Each structure stands twice: as structure tokens, then as C-alpha cells.
Amino acid sequence: MRNLLFVDDDAVMRRLYGQLSSILGGGYKVHITESAKEAFGLMEKTKFDVIVSDLNMPEIAGIDFLRAAVGLQPGAARIVVSAYMDHLKAAEALNVAHRYFSKPVNIRELGKLLNRLGHFHYLLNNDRVRQMIFKMGALPVLPEVGRKLIQAMDSPYTQMSDISEIVEGDPGLASRLLHTVNSAHFGIARKVVSCGEALQIVGLEALRSLAIGIEIFDFYEDRPFVQKVFQNLWAHSIRTAIGARKIAQFEQQPAELCNVAFISGLLHDIGKLILASNAEWEYRVAMELCEKSRVPLEQAERGSFGCTHAEVGAYLLVLWGFPDQVVEAVENHHRLANVSTFTPPLAIHVAQCLGPLEKKEKEIKLGLLRELGYDSHVTDWQRILSGV
């Protein structure tokens, strides 16, 4: 049974949350309170999977309530709702919460999120992995990228395209920007996968607020192994993203699929960052097993954590409101089962296998490419990726 806690002093909202029981069906228990004090009392007795709080409550601010909830319920997803359409408030709230919904809340959209998280039931039942995921408020940003962004935003000569290029060059910045714009706060009818479009929606002041709230990479300077993992992964992720987009563009795929390929490539390994930063010793062992015994890393991860970095990363992106296409690409970038056409996971696979600077952990799946009619494209792909 998954327990859900809703905190709101608005009687209308409490009645709305009461409808979730019929929308979600069995397996969920909905708890509704009108005050933070009552909610704290419940949290002392019950372990919750999701905590939803209004941003403005009479006795305590919603952000402060959720900060307290992090300590009391580290294994719970945190969602904030608000009647105020303030971009800066949304950016601030997402330093603590995983999602931001504006009032009136689309109860079916909220129910869809809860059911989507249920897809990863094997992670929901693993308290330790859940706490690792929910602890990740934002991905760290390389210090030089953070400085470059601030300098660019302070310059009167900077174009929006310059800012977008800086954001695309760092997985932490890009993920936080897209997390914010897809959090259901901005009233966008569709999911956004382009950093340039996301910037046009949120504006530079909201981006500045996001940048201030993001952990800077130097936070890990006293943990050499973790910092090395992060540095290598960031460089690999940027190469993969650029390569996947180039391959998709060469194959004349629609612009949206090219954007999905880029963002998915940029974020495909974020699960590794979560596992390495929260379970350093075990992840070191998993990587050594992979390198010395030629055991696939996903197999070593499953042995240590009961799941893979792909699954952990996909779960986090669901929680953050990323489009299903991006979530599925991240979840399946090591599994290309049921692929019957050109897809973002296929673009990621090609970029990782043919990129000149990659370790070539996996051989390219020529059999699959032959079935799809792409085997004759490999030489062209190698040429395209030679400069990435």
C-alpha cells in the first residue's frame, strides 16, 4: 500500500484531493490534512511515498514544511502547489520540491504522475534507492560553466542563443531548466525538450534563480572518486548528446525527435551520478567488477542495488516531469528490444559505440541495424561523429 499525504488549508483543494482515491484505484491510501501541525503528527506514525503541500499556509510556508519533510520522510517524493504564477517562486520551490503544480491542480495530471511513478515499482519498494533519488534536488554544475553563465547574463551584448548554448553544454543546467518548465507551473499544453524554447518561456531572471540554487561541482572536491566519475560522465554525456543529435539530423528525423535525442543523450547516465554520490564504495566495487571481469556495468549495478543506473535516471526524470520520450530513451538506452524504426535510444547507442573518444564498452548492434535497413549508414555515421 502506497501512502500519499496532502496538506492544504483550502477546503476546495482537500475535496479535490479526495477524488484521487477513485482515480488511482487500489494500492494507494490518501491522507488529507488542513495544517502542517497535523501533517507532522501523521509523519511520525506513517511512512509516506508522496507528500503534496500548498506553497502558502497560515502557520508555516510550504517550502519550509517540505524542508522539514526531507528530514522526517527522506524516502518521499515532494510536490508543491500554488495559486501564484511566479516564475521565481517556482524556481525557488524546486530547490526543495520535485514538482510544482499551479492551482487549480489538474487532478488527472497529478494522478497520471503518481501512476507513472508506480511503473518503477521495484524502486518504490527499495527504501535506500528511493532516498538516493529523492535526495537529488538538482544535478551539480561545473564551476566554470556556472561562472560563464553568470558573466553572459550580466553582459548587455549576450544573445539568448548564447545563453542557450551555455545551458546545453552542462547536464545540470539543462536538466534544471527543463525540469522547471515541465513542472506544470507554466501552463504549457505539451512537454518541452528544447533548451532554447524553455529559455523563451521562463526568462533570464528565472534562469538566474535556478543557477543560484544548483549545487556547484566543487561540492565534491573532498571526494576524489565521485568527482572523477562526475567529470568523466559530464564530458561523455555532452559528447553523446551532440553525437545523437547529429545522427538524428543526418537521418532527417523531425526537429522534436532530434531535440529528444540530444536531451536524452545529455541525461542518459544521470543514474550513475545518483548511485556514485550516495553509495561511493559500492559503486566503486561495481565499476571495478565491470573493468576487471568484463561484467556489463548494468549487471554489476543490479547485483549491488537491485536496479540499474538507467532505471534510476528514468525514475528521477518522471518525478521531474520530463516528456515520456526522454524518460523511455534514458530507461532503454542499454536495451534496444522492440526497436522497429529510428529512435532516440538508437541514436544514443550509435553515438556511444562510434564516437572516437568513447570506451566502446559495447559493440554496435549490426544485426539490429541490418534489420532496420541502417547497416549501410555506419560509415557515414562514423564520419559525422569524427569531430565530436
C-alpha positions in Angstrom: 0.0 0.0 0.0 1.4 3.4 -1.0 0.6 6.3 1.3 0.0 9.8 -0.1 -0.1 12.9 2.1 -1.8 16.1 1.0 -1.6 19.3 3.1 -3.8 22.3 2.3 -5.8 24.8 4.3 -8.2 25.2 1.4 -11.3 23.1 1.8 -11.9 23.1 -2.0 -8.4 21.6 -2.6 -8.9 19.0 0.1 -12.1 17.8 -1.6 -10.3 17.7 -4.9 -7.6 15.5 -3.4 -10.2 13.3 -2.1 -11.1 12.3 -5.7 -7.7 10.7 -6.2 -8.8 7.5 -4.5 -11.2 6.8 -7.3 -8.7 7.9 -10.0 -5.8 5.8 -8.7 -7.7 2.7 -7.7 -6.3 0.1 -5.3 -2.9 0.1 -3.9 -3.0 3.7 -2.7 -4.2 5.3 0.6 -4.9 9.0 0.5 -4.3 11.1 3.7 -5.5 14.7 3.7 -4.8 17.3 6.4 -5.5 21.0 6.7 -2.4 22.1 8.7 1.3 21.4 8.8 1.0 20.5 12.5 -1.5 17.8 11.7 0.8 16.6 8.9 3.8 16.4 11.2 1.8 14.2 13.5 1.0 11.8 10.7 4.6 11.7 9.5 5.7 10.5 12.9 3.4 7.4 12.6 3.2 6.7 8.8 5.8 6.3 6.1 4.7 8.3 3.0 5.6 7.8 -0.6 4.5 11.2 -1.8 3.9 14.5 0.2 2.0 17.3 -1.5 1.9 20.8 0.1 0.4 24.1 -0.6 3.0 26.8 -1.0 1.2 29.3 1.2 -0.2 28.1 4.5 -1.0 30.3 7.6 1.3 28.7 10.2 4.3 27.6 8.0 5.4 28.3 4.4 5.1 25.3 2.1 8.8 25.4 1.3 9.7 25.3 5.0 7.3 22.5 5.6 8.8 20.4 2.8 12.3 21.1 4.0 11.3 19.6 7.4 9.7 16.7 5.5 13.1 15.9 3.9 14.4 15.1 7.3 11.3 13.3 8.6 10.5 11.4 5.4 13.6 11.2 3.2 12.0 8.5 1.0 9.0 10.6 0.0 8.6 12.5 -3.3 7.8 16.2 -2.6 5.3 18.2 -4.6 4.3 21.8 -4.1 1.2 23.5 -5.4 0.5 27.3 -5.5 -2.1 29.8 -6.8 0.6 32.3 -7.5 2.0 32.2 -11.1 5.5 33.5 -10.2 8.5 32.1 -12.2 11.0 33.0 -9.5 8.9 31.3 -6.8 8.7 28.2 -8.9 12.4 28.2 -9.3 12.9 28.6 -5.5 10.3 25.9 -4.7 12.1 23.4 -7.0 15.2 23.6 -4.8 13.2 21.6 -2.3 10.3 20.0 -4.2 10.5 17.7 -7.1 7.4 19.1 -8.9 5.5 22.3 -8.9 1.8 22.4 -9.8 -0.2 25.6 -10.2 -3.8 25.9 -8.9 -6.3 24.8 -9.8 -4.5 21.5 -9.9 -5.3 19.2 -12.8 -6.1 16.2 -10.6 -5.9 13.8 -13.5 -2.5 15.1 -14.4 -1.4 14.5 -10.8 -2.9 11.1 -10.8 -1.0 10.3 -14.1 2.3 11.3 -12.4 1.5 9.0 -9.4 0.7 6.1 -11.7 3.8 6.8 -13.8 6.0 6.5 -10.8 4.3 3.3 -10.0 5.7 1.9 -13.2 9.1 1.7 -11.3 7.6 -0.4 -8.5 10.8 -2.2 -7.9 12.4 1.1 -7.0 9.4 2.2 -4.9 9.9 -0.9 -2.7 13.7 -0.2 -2.2 13.9 2.5 0.5 17.6 3.0 0.1 17.4 3.7 -3.7 14.3 5.9 -3.2 16.1 8.0 -0.7 19.1 8.4 -3.1 16.8 9.6 -5.8 14.7 11.9 -3.7 17.8 13.4 -2.1 18.8 14.7 -5.5 17.4 18.2 -5.6 19.4 19.2 -8.6 22.4 17.9 -10.6 25.7 19.7 -9.9 27.1 22.2 -12.4 30.8 22.5 -13.4 32.1 25.7 -11.7 33.5 27.2 -15.0 30.1 26.7 -16.6 28.3 28.5 -13.7 30.7 31.4 -14.0 30.4 31.6 -17.7 26.6 31.6 -17.4 26.6 34.5 -14.9 29.0 36.5 -16.9 26.9 36.0 -20.0 23.7 37.0 -18.3 25.4 40.2 -16.9 26.6 41.3 -20.3 24.4 43.6 -22.4 25.8 42.1 -25.6 24.7 38.5 -24.9 22.1 37.0 -27.2 19.5 34.4 -26.0 21.1 31.9 -28.3 24.4 32.4 -26.5 22.7 31.6 -23.1 21.0 28.5 -24.7 24.4 27.2 -25.9 25.9 27.5 -22.4 22.9 25.7 -20.9 23.1 22.9 -23.4 26.8 22.4 -22.5 26.1 21.3 -19.0 23.7 18.4 -18.0 23.0 20.1 -14.6 21.8 23.4 -16.1 19.9 21.8 -18.9 18.1 19.4 -16.7 17.1 22.0 -14.1 15.8 24.4 -16.8 13.7 21.7 -18.4 12.6 20.4 -15.0 11.2 23.8 -14.2 9.4 24.5 -17.5 7.9 21.0 -17.5 6.8 21.1 -13.9 3.1 22.0 -14.8 3.6 25.5 -13.5 3.8 27.4 -16.8 0.6 26.1 -18.3 2.3 24.6 -21.4 0.0 22.2 -23.1 2.9 20.0 -24.2 6.2 18.9 -22.9 9.3 21.0 -23.8 12.5 19.3 -24.9 14.4 22.3 -26.4 16.6 24.5 -24.1 16.1 27.4 -26.4 12.3 27.2 -26.2 12.5 26.7 -22.4 14.5 29.9 -22.0 12.0 31.8 -24.0 9.3 30.6 -21.6 10.9 31.1 -18.2 13.1 34.2 -19.0 16.6 35.1 -17.8 15.7 36.1 -14.2 14.2 32.7 -13.5 17.3 31.1 -15.0 19.5 33.2 -12.7 17.5 32.0 -9.7 17.9 28.4 -10.9 21.6 28.8 -11.3 21.9 30.1 -7.7 20.0 27.1 -6.4 22.0 24.4 -8.2 24.9 22.6 -6.4 28.3 23.6 -7.8 30.6 20.7 -8.7 33.2 21.8 -6.2 30.9 20.4 -3.5 32.5 17.0 -4.3 36.2 18.2 -4.2 36.9 16.3 -1.0 35.6 13.0 -2.7 38.1 12.3 -5.5 36.4 9.2 -6.8 33.0 10.8 -7.0 34.4 13.9 -8.6 36.3 11.8 -11.2 33.1 9.9 -12.0 31.2 13.2 -12.4 33.8 14.8 -14.6 34.2 11.8 -16.9 30.4 11.4 -17.1 29.7 15.0 -17.9 32.2 15.0 -20.8 30.8 11.7 -22.0 27.2 12.9 -21.7 27.9 16.1 -23.7 29.6 14.1 -26.5 26.8 11.6 -26.6 24.2 14.3 -26.7 25.9 16.1 -29.6 26.5 12.9 -31.4 23.0 11.6 -31.0 21.5 14.8 -32.4 23.9 14.8 -35.3 22.9 11.3 -36.2 19.2 12.1 -35.9 19.6 15.1 -38.1 21.6 13.1 -40.7 18.7 10.7 -40.8 16.4 13.6 -41.5 14.3 13.0 -38.3 11.7 15.6 -37.2 13.2 18.5 -35.1 11.4 17.3 -32.0 13.0 13.8 -32.2 16.4 15.5 -32.7 15.8 17.5 -29.5 14.7 14.4 -27.7 17.9 12.6 -28.8 20.0 15.5 -27.6 18.4 15.8 -24.1 18.2 12.1 -23.7 21.9 11.7 -24.5 22.8 14.6 -22.1 20.9 12.9 -19.3 21.2 9.2 -20.1 23.7 8.4 -17.3 22.4 10.6 -14.5 21.5 7.5 -12.6 25.3 6.8 -12.3 25.7 10.1 -10.6 23.0 9.4 -8.1 24.4 5.9 -7.2 28.1 7.0 -7.1 27.5 10.1 -5.0 25.2 8.2 -2.5 26.9 4.8 -2.3 30.6 5.5 -3.2 32.1 2.3 -2.0 29.6 0.0 -3.6 29.7 1.9 -6.9 33.5 1.7 -6.9 33.2 -2.1 -6.5 30.6 -2.3 -9.3 32.9 -0.3 -11.7 36.0 -2.4 -10.8 34.0 -5.6 -11.5 33.0 -4.2 -14.8 36.5 -3.2 -15.8 38.4 -6.3 -14.5 35.9 -9.1 -15.1 34.2 -7.6 -18.2 30.9 -7.9 -16.5 28.4 -5.4 -18.0 28.0 -2.4 -15.7 24.2 -2.8 -15.6 24.6 -6.3 -14.3 27.1 -5.2 -11.6 24.7 -2.4 -10.6 21.7 -4.7 -10.3 23.8 -7.0 -8.1 24.6 -4.2 -5.8 21.5 -2.1 -5.8 18.7 -4.2 -7.3 18.4 -1.8 -10.3 20.5 -0.1 -13.0 21.5 3.5 -13.5 19.2 3.6 -16.5 16.2 2.8 -14.3 17.2 5.2 -11.5 17.7 8.0 -14.0 14.4 7.4 -15.7 12.6 7.4 -12.3 14.1 10.8 -11.5 13.1 12.2 -14.8 9.5 11.0 -14.4 9.5 12.7 -11.0 10.8 15.9 -12.6 8.1 16.0 -15.3 10.2 15.2 -18.3 8.5 14.0 -21.5 7.8 10.3 -21.8 10.0 10.1 -24.9 13.0 11.3 -22.9 12.2 9.1 -19.9 11.9 6.0 -22.2 15.1 6.8 -24.0 17.0 7.1 -20.7 15.4 3.9 -19.4 16.1 1.9 -22.5 19.5 3.2 -23.8 21.1 -0.1 -22.9 18.1 -2.1 -24.1 17.0 -1.8 -27.7 14.4 -4.5 -27.6 11.3 -3.9 -29.8 13.0 -1.1 -31.8 11.4 -1.2 -35.2 12.4 2.3 -36.5 14.9 5.1 -35.8 14.5 6.2 -32.1 16.4 8.3 -29.6 17.8 5.3 -27.8 19.2 4.0 -31.1 20.8 7.4 -31.7 22.4 7.3 -28.2 23.6 3.7 -28.9 25.3 4.7 -32.1 26.9 7.9 -30.6 28.3 5.8 -27.8 29.6 3.0 -30.0 31.0 5.1 -32.9 32.2 8.2 -31.1 36.0 8.4 -31.4 36.6 9.3 -27.7 34.3 6.6 -26.3 35.5 3.5 -24.5 33.4 1.2 -26.8 32.0 -0.7 -23.8 29.5 -2.3 -26.2 29.9 -3.2 -29.8 27.4 -1.6 -32.2 24.4 -3.9 -32.8 24.9 -4.5 -36.5 22.3 -7.2 -36.6 19.6 -4.8 -35.4 20.9 -2.1 -37.8 20.7 -4.6 -40.7 17.1 -5.5 -39.8 16.2 -1.8 -39.7 18.0 -1.1 -43.0 20.6 1.2 -41.4 23.7 -1.0 -41.7 24.9 0.8 -44.8 24.8 4.1 -42.8 27.6 3.2 -40.4 30.4 4.6 -42.4 28.6 7.9 -42.8 27.8 8.0 -39.0 31.5 7.4 -38.2 32.4 10.4 -40.4 29.7 12.6 -38.8 30.9 11.6 -35.3 34.6 12.0 -36.0 34.6 15.6 -34.8 32.5 15.0 -31.7 
